[in-house]
Amino acid sequence: MMYADKFHTKSTPPRFLTAASYARYVARFGPDKTAAFDNLRAMFGELDLTDLAAEHRHALV
């Protein structure tokens, strides 16, 4: 669940983030956070959120 949470914002309106967008976001918190996210990406792979974003009518950024 923790990995999936990275891709959904709690903002209004809610949005889905691509892995690249989240990687840019987390980079501002330091290289250790970027490395941890890169490890999760390697372990669980890239998510294709296109259909999910369309189904819920959320932007994919």
mmCIF file of the N, C-alpha and C atoms, coordinates in Angstrom:
data_MODEL
# 
_entry.id   MODEL 
# 
loop_
_atom_site.group_PDB 
_atom_site.id 
_atom_site.type_symbol 
_atom_site.label_atom_id 
_atom_site.label_alt_id 
_atom_site.label_comp_id 
_atom_site.label_asym_id 
_atom_site.label_entity_id 
_atom_site.label_seq_id 
_atom_site.pdbx_PDB_ins_code 
_atom_site.Cartn_x 
_atom_site.Cartn_y 
_atom_site.Cartn_z 
_atom_site.occupancy 
_atom_site.B_iso_or_equiv 
_atom_site.pdbx_formal_charge 
_atom_site.auth_seq_id 
_atom_site.auth_comp_id 
_atom_site.auth_asym_id 
_atom_site.auth_atom_id 
_atom_site.pdbx_PDB_model_num 
ATOM 1   N N  . MET A 1 1  ? 0.817   -1.184 0.000   1.00 0.00 ? 1  MET A N  1 
ATOM 2   C CA . MET A 1 1  ? 0.000   0.000  0.000   1.00 0.00 ? 1  MET A CA 1 
ATOM 3   C C  . MET A 1 1  ? 0.867   1.258  0.000   1.00 0.00 ? 1  MET A C  1 
ATOM 4   N N  . MET A 1 2  ? 1.962   1.228  0.725   1.00 0.00 ? 2  MET A N  1 
ATOM 5   C CA . MET A 1 2  ? 2.799   2.413  0.823   1.00 0.00 ? 2  MET A CA 1 
ATOM 6   C C  . MET A 1 2  ? 3.259   2.899  -0.556  1.00 0.00 ? 2  MET A C  1 
ATOM 7   N N  . TYR A 1 3  ? 3.630   1.987  -1.432  1.00 0.00 ? 3  TYR A N  1 
ATOM 8   C CA . TYR A 1 3  ? 4.094   2.367  -2.758  1.00 0.00 ? 3  TYR A CA 1 
ATOM 9   C C  . TYR A 1 3  ? 2.958   2.992  -3.552  1.00 0.00 ? 3  TYR A C  1 
ATOM 10  N N  . ALA A 1 4  ? 1.785   2.410  -3.497  1.00 0.00 ? 4  ALA A N  1 
ATOM 11  C CA . ALA A 1 4  ? 0.637   2.936  -4.247  1.00 0.00 ? 4  ALA A CA 1 
ATOM 12  C C  . ALA A 1 4  ? 0.241   4.322  -3.769  1.00 0.00 ? 4  ALA A C  1 
ATOM 13  N N  . ASP A 1 5  ? 0.405   4.605  -2.494  1.00 0.00 ? 5  ASP A N  1 
ATOM 14  C CA . ASP A 1 5  ? 0.058   5.920  -1.953  1.00 0.00 ? 5  ASP A CA 1 
ATOM 15  C C  . ASP A 1 5  ? 0.875   7.049  -2.576  1.00 0.00 ? 5  ASP A C  1 
ATOM 16  N N  . LYS A 1 6  ? 2.026   6.740  -3.104  1.00 0.00 ? 6  LYS A N  1 
ATOM 17  C CA . LYS A 1 6  ? 2.873   7.767  -3.706  1.00 0.00 ? 6  LYS A CA 1 
ATOM 18  C C  . LYS A 1 6  ? 2.245   8.375  -4.953  1.00 0.00 ? 6  LYS A C  1 
ATOM 19  N N  . PHE A 1 7  ? 1.309   7.679  -5.551  1.00 0.00 ? 7  PHE A N  1 
ATOM 20  C CA . PHE A 1 7  ? 0.796   8.083  -6.857  1.00 0.00 ? 7  PHE A CA 1 
ATOM 21  C C  . PHE A 1 7  ? -0.553  8.785  -6.811  1.00 0.00 ? 7  PHE A C  1 
ATOM 22  N N  . HIS A 1 8  ? -1.093  9.010  -5.627  1.00 0.00 ? 8  HIS A N  1 
ATOM 23  C CA . HIS A 1 8  ? -2.380  9.684  -5.505  1.00 0.00 ? 8  HIS A CA 1 
ATOM 24  C C  . HIS A 1 8  ? -2.234  10.859 -4.556  1.00 0.00 ? 8  HIS A C  1 
ATOM 25  N N  . THR A 1 9  ? -2.593  12.051 -5.047  1.00 0.00 ? 9  THR A N  1 
ATOM 26  C CA . THR A 1 9  ? -2.501  13.228 -4.192  1.00 0.00 ? 9  THR A CA 1 
ATOM 27  C C  . THR A 1 9  ? -3.758  13.325 -3.341  1.00 0.00 ? 9  THR A C  1 
ATOM 28  N N  . LYS A 1 10 ? -3.634  14.020 -2.261  1.00 0.00 ? 10 LYS A N  1 
ATOM 29  C CA . LYS A 1 10 ? -4.804  14.279 -1.417  1.00 0.00 ? 10 LYS A CA 1 
ATOM 30  C C  . LYS A 1 10 ? -5.292  15.712 -1.639  1.00 0.00 ? 10 LYS A C  1 
ATOM 31  N N  . SER A 1 11 ? -4.819  16.318 -2.716  1.00 0.00 ? 11 SER A N  1 
ATOM 32  C CA . SER A 1 11 ? -5.163  17.700 -3.017  1.00 0.00 ? 11 SER A CA 1 
ATOM 33  C C  . SER A 1 11 ? -6.581  17.800 -3.573  1.00 0.00 ? 11 SER A C  1 
ATOM 34  N N  . THR A 1 12 ? -7.042  19.014 -3.694  1.00 0.00 ? 12 THR A N  1 
ATOM 35  C CA . THR A 1 12 ? -8.346  19.274 -4.311  1.00 0.00 ? 12 THR A CA 1 
ATOM 36  C C  . THR A 1 12 ? -8.094  20.108 -5.550  1.00 0.00 ? 12 THR A C  1 
ATOM 37  N N  . PRO A 1 13 ? -8.456  19.619 -6.708  1.00 0.00 ? 13 PRO A N  1 
ATOM 38  C CA . PRO A 1 13 ? -8.985  18.282 -6.971  1.00 0.00 ? 13 PRO A CA 1 
ATOM 39  C C  . PRO A 1 13 ? -7.873  17.245 -6.904  1.00 0.00 ? 13 PRO A C  1 
ATOM 40  N N  . PRO A 1 14 ? -8.237  16.007 -6.577  1.00 0.00 ? 14 PRO A N  1 
ATOM 41  C CA . PRO A 1 14 ? -7.219  14.949 -6.501  1.00 0.00 ? 14 PRO A CA 1 
ATOM 42  C C  . PRO A 1 14 ? -6.609  14.672 -7.874  1.00 0.00 ? 14 PRO A C  1 
ATOM 43  N N  . ARG A 1 15 ? -5.352  14.242 -7.854  1.00 0.00 ? 15 ARG A N  1 
ATOM 44  C CA . ARG A 1 15 ? -4.633  13.913 -9.086  1.00 0.00 ? 15 ARG A CA 1 
ATOM 45  C C  . ARG A 1 15 ? -3.860  12.627 -8.875  1.00 0.00 ? 15 ARG A C  1 
ATOM 46  N N  . PHE A 1 16 ? -3.542  11.974 -9.966  1.00 0.00 ? 16 PHE A N  1 
ATOM 47  C CA . PHE A 1 16 ? -2.615  10.850 -9.939  1.00 0.00 ? 16 PHE A CA 1 
ATOM 48  C C  . PHE A 1 16 ? -1.280  11.353 -10.459 1.00 0.00 ? 16 PHE A C  1 
ATOM 49  N N  . LEU A 1 17 ? -0.211  10.874 -9.850  1.00 0.00 ? 17 LEU A N  1 
ATOM 50  C CA . LEU A 1 17 ? 1.140   11.249 -10.255 1.00 0.00 ? 17 LEU A CA 1 
ATOM 51  C C  . LEU A 1 17 ? 1.812   10.076 -10.958 1.00 0.00 ? 17 LEU A C  1 
ATOM 52  N N  . THR A 1 18 ? 2.527   10.383 -12.010 1.00 0.00 ? 18 THR A N  1 
ATOM 53  C CA . THR A 1 18 ? 3.365   9.355  -12.632 1.00 0.00 ? 18 THR A CA 1 
ATOM 54  C C  . THR A 1 18 ? 4.563   9.129  -11.718 1.00 0.00 ? 18 THR A C  1 
ATOM 55  N N  . ALA A 1 19 ? 5.270   8.051  -11.943 1.00 0.00 ? 19 ALA A N  1 
ATOM 56  C CA . ALA A 1 19 ? 6.475   7.781  -11.150 1.00 0.00 ? 19 ALA A CA 1 
ATOM 57  C C  . ALA A 1 19 ? 7.495   8.899  -11.338 1.00 0.00 ? 19 ALA A C  1 
ATOM 58  N N  . ALA A 1 20 ? 7.621   9.405  -12.552 1.00 0.00 ? 20 ALA A N  1 
ATOM 59  C CA . ALA A 1 20 ? 8.573   10.494 -12.812 1.00 0.00 ? 20 ALA A CA 1 
ATOM 60  C C  . ALA A 1 20 ? 8.171   11.765 -12.055 1.00 0.00 ? 20 ALA A C  1 
ATOM 61  N N  . SER A 1 21 ? 6.885   12.073 -12.009 1.00 0.00 ? 21 SER A N  1 
ATOM 62  C CA . SER A 1 21 ? 6.416   13.249 -11.273 1.00 0.00 ? 21 SER A CA 1 
ATOM 63  C C  . SER A 1 21 ? 6.691   13.101 -9.784  1.00 0.00 ? 21 SER A C  1 
ATOM 64  N N  . TYR A 1 22 ? 6.410   11.924 -9.241  1.00 0.00 ? 22 TYR A N  1 
ATOM 65  C CA . TYR A 1 22 ? 6.672   11.727 -7.814  1.00 0.00 ? 22 TYR A CA 1 
ATOM 66  C C  . TYR A 1 22 ? 8.170   11.783 -7.523  1.00 0.00 ? 22 TYR A C  1 
ATOM 67  N N  . ALA A 1 23 ? 8.975   11.249 -8.416  1.00 0.00 ? 23 ALA A N  1 
ATOM 68  C CA . ALA A 1 23 ? 10.430  11.285 -8.222  1.00 0.00 ? 23 ALA A CA 1 
ATOM 69  C C  . ALA A 1 23 ? 10.929  12.725 -8.163  1.00 0.00 ? 23 ALA A C  1 
ATOM 70  N N  . ARG A 1 24 ? 10.402  13.592 -9.026  1.00 0.00 ? 24 ARG A N  1 
ATOM 71  C CA . ARG A 1 24 ? 10.790  15.008 -8.986  1.00 0.00 ? 24 ARG A CA 1 
ATOM 72  C C  . ARG A 1 24 ? 10.341  15.649 -7.674  1.00 0.00 ? 24 ARG A C  1 
ATOM 73  N N  . TYR A 1 25 ? 9.150   15.312 -7.224  1.00 0.00 ? 25 TYR A N  1 
ATOM 74  C CA . TYR A 1 25 ? 8.619   15.851 -5.972  1.00 0.00 ? 25 TYR A CA 1 
ATOM 75  C C  . TYR A 1 25 ? 9.486   15.431 -4.777  1.00 0.00 ? 25 TYR A C  1 
ATOM 76  N N  . VAL A 1 26 ? 9.778   14.159 -4.677  1.00 0.00 ? 26 VAL A N  1 
ATOM 77  C CA . VAL A 1 26 ? 10.491  13.650 -3.501  1.00 0.00 ? 26 VAL A CA 1 
ATOM 78  C C  . VAL A 1 26 ? 11.965  14.076 -3.493  1.00 0.00 ? 26 VAL A C  1 
ATOM 79  N N  . ALA A 1 27 ? 12.502  14.444 -4.630  1.00 0.00 ? 27 ALA A N  1 
ATOM 80  C CA . ALA A 1 27 ? 13.911  14.842 -4.716  1.00 0.00 ? 27 ALA A CA 1 
ATOM 81  C C  . ALA A 1 27 ? 14.219  16.043 -3.829  1.00 0.00 ? 27 ALA A C  1 
ATOM 82  N N  . ARG A 1 28 ? 13.242  16.894 -3.588  1.00 0.00 ? 28 ARG A N  1 
ATOM 83  C CA . ARG A 1 28 ? 13.506  18.075 -2.758  1.00 0.00 ? 28 ARG A CA 1 
ATOM 84  C C  . ARG A 1 28 ? 13.730  17.737 -1.283  1.00 0.00 ? 28 ARG A C  1 
ATOM 85  N N  . PHE A 1 29 ? 13.421  16.503 -0.895  1.00 0.00 ? 29 PHE A N  1 
ATOM 86  C CA . PHE A 1 29 ? 13.609  16.077 0.487   1.00 0.00 ? 29 PHE A CA 1 
ATOM 87  C C  . PHE A 1 29 ? 14.947  15.368 0.707   1.00 0.00 ? 29 PHE A C  1 
ATOM 88  N N  . GLY A 1 30 ? 15.743  15.275 -0.357  1.00 0.00 ? 30 GLY A N  1 
ATOM 89  C CA . GLY A 1 30 ? 17.083  14.727 -0.214  1.00 0.00 ? 30 GLY A CA 1 
ATOM 90  C C  . GLY A 1 30 ? 17.320  13.473 -1.023  1.00 0.00 ? 30 GLY A C  1 
ATOM 91  N N  . PRO A 1 31 ? 18.597  13.202 -1.281  1.00 0.00 ? 31 PRO A N  1 
ATOM 92  C CA . PRO A 1 31 ? 18.960  12.056 -2.109  1.00 0.00 ? 31 PRO A CA 1 
ATOM 93  C C  . PRO A 1 31 ? 18.579  10.717 -1.480  1.00 0.00 ? 31 PRO A C  1 
ATOM 94  N N  . ASP A 1 32 ? 18.510  10.653 -0.158  1.00 0.00 ? 32 ASP A N  1 
ATOM 95  C CA . ASP A 1 32 ? 18.112  9.397  0.478   1.00 0.00 ? 32 ASP A CA 1 
ATOM 96  C C  . ASP A 1 32 ? 16.654  9.053  0.160   1.00 0.00 ? 32 ASP A C  1 
ATOM 97  N N  . LYS A 1 33 ? 15.802  10.073 0.049   1.00 0.00 ? 33 LYS A N  1 
ATOM 98  C CA . LYS A 1 33 ? 14.389  9.835  -0.299  1.00 0.00 ? 33 LYS A CA 1 
ATOM 99  C C  . LYS A 1 33 ? 14.269  9.405  -1.753  1.00 0.00 ? 33 LYS A C  1 
ATOM 100 N N  . THR A 1 34 ? 15.060  10.018 -2.605  1.00 0.00 ? 34 THR A N  1 
ATOM 101 C CA . THR A 1 34 ? 15.064  9.629  -4.018  1.00 0.00 ? 34 THR A CA 1 
ATOM 102 C C  . THR A 1 34 ? 15.535  8.188  -4.172  1.00 0.00 ? 34 THR A C  1 
ATOM 103 N N  . ALA A 1 35 ? 16.572  7.821  -3.448  1.00 0.00 ? 35 ALA A N  1 
ATOM 104 C CA . ALA A 1 35 ? 17.099  6.453  -3.510  1.00 0.00 ? 35 ALA A CA 1 
ATOM 105 C C  . ALA A 1 35 ? 16.076  5.448  -3.000  1.00 0.00 ? 35 ALA A C  1 
ATOM 106 N N  . ALA A 1 36 ? 15.387  5.796  -1.924  1.00 0.00 ? 36 ALA A N  1 
ATOM 107 C CA . ALA A 1 36 ? 14.365  4.893  -1.379  1.00 0.00 ? 36 ALA A CA 1 
ATOM 108 C C  . ALA A 1 36 ? 13.239  4.696  -2.391  1.00 0.00 ? 36 ALA A C  1 
ATOM 109 N N  . PHE A 1 37 ? 12.821  5.773  -3.043  1.00 0.00 ? 37 PHE A N  1 
ATOM 110 C CA . PHE A 1 37 ? 11.766  5.650  -4.053  1.00 0.00 ? 37 PHE A CA 1 
ATOM 111 C C  . PHE A 1 37 ? 12.262  4.850  -5.253  1.00 0.00 ? 37 PHE A C  1 
ATOM 112 N N  . ASP A 1 38 ? 13.479  5.076  -5.667  1.00 0.00 ? 38 ASP A N  1 
ATOM 113 C CA . ASP A 1 38 ? 14.047  4.299  -6.780  1.00 0.00 ? 38 ASP A CA 1 
ATOM 114 C C  . ASP A 1 38 ? 14.063  2.803  -6.450  1.00 0.00 ? 38 ASP A C  1 
ATOM 115 N N  . ASN A 1 39 ? 14.355  2.461  -5.204  1.00 0.00 ? 39 ASN A N  1 
ATOM 116 C CA . ASN A 1 39 ? 14.333  1.054  -4.786  1.00 0.00 ? 39 ASN A CA 1 
ATOM 117 C C  . ASN A 1 39 ? 12.930  0.480  -4.875  1.00 0.00 ? 39 ASN A C  1 
ATOM 118 N N  . LEU A 1 40 ? 11.923  1.257  -4.467  1.00 0.00 ? 40 LEU A N  1 
ATOM 119 C CA . LEU A 1 40 ? 10.532  0.801  -4.580  1.00 0.00 ? 40 LEU A CA 1 
ATOM 120 C C  . LEU A 1 40 ? 10.145  0.607  -6.046  1.00 0.00 ? 40 LEU A C  1 
ATOM 121 N N  . ARG A 1 41 ? 10.560  1.537  -6.893  1.00 0.00 ? 41 ARG A N  1 
ATOM 122 C CA . ARG A 1 41 ? 10.274  1.413  -8.337  1.00 0.00 ? 41 ARG A CA 1 
ATOM 123 C C  . ARG A 1 41 ? 10.890  0.136  -8.899  1.00 0.00 ? 41 ARG A C  1 
ATOM 124 N N  . ALA A 1 42 ? 12.127  -0.156 -8.494  1.00 0.00 ? 42 ALA A N  1 
ATOM 125 C CA . ALA A 1 42 ? 12.800  -1.360 -8.985  1.00 0.00 ? 42 ALA A CA 1 
ATOM 126 C C  . ALA A 1 42 ? 12.100  -2.625 -8.481  1.00 0.00 ? 42 ALA A C  1 
ATOM 127 N N  . MET A 1 43 ? 11.628  -2.578 -7.244  1.00 0.00 ? 43 MET A N  1 
ATOM 128 C CA . MET A 1 43 ? 10.987  -3.740 -6.640  1.00 0.00 ? 43 MET A CA 1 
ATOM 129 C C  . MET A 1 43 ? 9.588   -3.994 -7.203  1.00 0.00 ? 43 MET A C  1 
ATOM 130 N N  . PHE A 1 44 ? 8.807   -2.932 -7.357  1.00 0.00 ? 44 PHE A N  1 
ATOM 131 C CA . PHE A 1 44 ? 7.398   -3.085 -7.732  1.00 0.00 ? 44 PHE A CA 1 
ATOM 132 C C  . PHE A 1 44 ? 7.081   -2.673 -9.165  1.00 0.00 ? 44 PHE A C  1 
ATOM 133 N N  . GLY A 1 45 ? 8.007   -2.029 -9.849  1.00 0.00 ? 45 GLY A N  1 
ATOM 134 C CA . GLY A 1 45 ? 7.801   -1.648 -11.236 1.00 0.00 ? 45 GLY A CA 1 
ATOM 135 C C  . GLY A 1 45 ? 7.059   -0.334 -11.395 1.00 0.00 ? 45 GLY A C  1 
ATOM 136 N N  . GLU A 1 46 ? 6.919   0.055  -12.647 1.00 0.00 ? 46 GLU A N  1 
ATOM 137 C CA . GLU A 1 46 ? 6.211   1.287  -12.999 1.00 0.00 ? 46 GLU A CA 1 
ATOM 138 C C  . GLU A 1 46 ? 4.721   0.995  -13.104 1.00 0.00 ? 46 GLU A C  1 
ATOM 139 N N  . LEU A 1 47 ? 3.931   1.863  -12.548 1.00 0.00 ? 47 LEU A N  1 
ATOM 140 C CA . LEU A 1 47 ? 2.480   1.705  -12.629 1.00 0.00 ? 47 LEU A CA 1 
ATOM 141 C C  . LEU A 1 47 ? 1.948   2.466  -13.829 1.00 0.00 ? 47 LEU A C  1 
ATOM 142 N N  . ASP A 1 48 ? 1.017   1.864  -14.544 1.00 0.00 ? 48 ASP A N  1 
ATOM 143 C CA . ASP A 1 48 ? 0.317   2.559  -15.620 1.00 0.00 ? 48 ASP A CA 1 
ATOM 144 C C  . ASP A 1 48 ? -1.021  3.005  -15.050 1.00 0.00 ? 48 ASP A C  1 
ATOM 145 N N  . LEU A 1 49 ? -1.136  4.280  -14.778 1.00 0.00 ? 49 LEU A N  1 
ATOM 146 C CA . LEU A 1 49 ? -2.326  4.827  -14.133 1.00 0.00 ? 49 LEU A CA 1 
ATOM 147 C C  . LEU A 1 49 ? -3.303  5.449  -15.121 1.00 0.00 ? 49 LEU A C  1 
ATOM 148 N N  . THR A 1 50 ? -3.068  5.281  -16.405 1.00 0.00 ? 50 THR A N  1 
ATOM 149 C CA . THR A 1 50 ? -3.897  5.919  -17.420 1.00 0.00 ? 50 THR A CA 1 
ATOM 150 C C  . THR A 1 50 ? -5.364  5.531  -17.277 1.00 0.00 ? 50 THR A C  1 
ATOM 151 N N  . ASP A 1 51 ? -5.657  4.247  -17.220 1.00 0.00 ? 51 ASP A N  1 
ATOM 152 C CA . ASP A 1 51 ? -7.051  3.795  -17.114 1.00 0.00 ? 51 ASP A CA 1 
ATOM 153 C C  . ASP A 1 51 ? -7.683  4.208  -15.790 1.00 0.00 ? 51 ASP A C  1 
ATOM 154 N N  . LEU A 1 52 ? -6.934  4.100  -14.715 1.00 0.00 ? 52 LEU A N  1 
ATOM 155 C CA . LEU A 1 52 ? -7.446  4.461  -13.397 1.00 0.00 ? 52 LEU A CA 1 
ATOM 156 C C  . LEU A 1 52 ? -7.775  5.957  -13.329 1.00 0.00 ? 52 LEU A C  1 
ATOM 157 N N  . ALA A 1 53 ? -6.895  6.776  -13.859 1.00 0.00 ? 53 ALA A N  1 
ATOM 158 C CA . ALA A 1 53 ? -7.129  8.220  -13.879 1.00 0.00 ? 53 ALA A CA 1 
ATOM 159 C C  . ALA A 1 53 ? -8.371  8.546  -14.701 1.00 0.00 ? 53 ALA A C  1 
ATOM 160 N N  . ALA A 1 54 ? -8.535  7.897  -15.835 1.00 0.00 ? 54 ALA A N  1 
ATOM 161 C CA . ALA A 1 54 ? -9.718  8.132  -16.660 1.00 0.00 ? 54 ALA A CA 1 
ATOM 162 C C  . ALA A 1 54 ? -10.987 7.674  -15.959 1.00 0.00 ? 54 ALA A C  1 
ATOM 163 N N  . GLU A 1 55 ? -10.932 6.516  -15.326 1.00 0.00 ? 55 GLU A N  1 
ATOM 164 C CA . GLU A 1 55 ? -12.102 5.975  -14.638 1.00 0.00 ? 55 GLU A CA 1 
ATOM 165 C C  . GLU A 1 55 ? -12.579 6.913  -13.514 1.00 0.00 ? 55 GLU A C  1 
ATOM 166 N N  . HIS A 1 56 ? -11.644 7.510  -12.809 1.00 0.00 ? 56 HIS A N  1 
ATOM 167 C CA . HIS A 1 56 ? -11.994 8.374  -11.677 1.00 0.00 ? 56 HIS A CA 1 
ATOM 168 C C  . HIS A 1 56 ? -12.022 9.845  -12.046 1.00 0.00 ? 56 HIS A C  1 
ATOM 169 N N  . ARG A 1 57 ? -11.729 10.124 -13.318 1.00 0.00 ? 57 ARG A N  1 
ATOM 170 C CA . ARG A 1 57 ? -11.709 11.504 -13.835 1.00 0.00 ? 57 ARG A CA 1 
ATOM 171 C C  . ARG A 1 57 ? -10.748 12.393 -13.058 1.00 0.00 ? 57 ARG A C  1 
ATOM 172 N N  . HIS A 1 58 ? -9.573  11.846 -12.797 1.00 0.00 ? 58 HIS A N  1 
ATOM 173 C CA . HIS A 1 58 ? -8.514  12.604 -12.147 1.00 0.00 ? 58 HIS A CA 1 
ATOM 174 C C  . HIS A 1 58 ? -7.425  12.893 -13.174 1.00 0.00 ? 58 HIS A C  1 
ATOM 175 N N  . ALA A 1 59 ? -6.797  14.032 -13.032 1.00 0.00 ? 59 ALA A N  1 
ATOM 176 C CA . ALA A 1 59 ? -5.683  14.364 -13.915 1.00 0.00 ? 59 ALA A CA 1 
ATOM 177 C C  . ALA A 1 59 ? -4.526  13.417 -13.610 1.00 0.00 ? 59 ALA A C  1 
ATOM 178 N N  . LEU A 1 60 ? -3.736  13.149 -14.621 1.00 0.00 ? 60 LEU A N  1 
ATOM 179 C CA . LEU A 1 60 ? -2.514  12.353 -14.477 1.00 0.00 ? 60 LEU A CA 1 
ATOM 180 C C  . LEU A 1 60 ? -1.354  13.282 -14.823 1.00 0.00 ? 60 LEU A C  1 
ATOM 181 N N  . VAL A 1 61 ? -0.555  13.602 -13.792 1.00 0.00 ? 61 VAL A N  1 
ATOM 182 C CA . VAL A 1 61 ? 0.540   14.562 -13.997 1.00 0.00 ? 61 VAL A CA 1 
ATOM 183 C C  . VAL A 1 61 ? 1.873   13.959 -13.660 1.00 0.00 ? 61 VAL A C  1 
# 
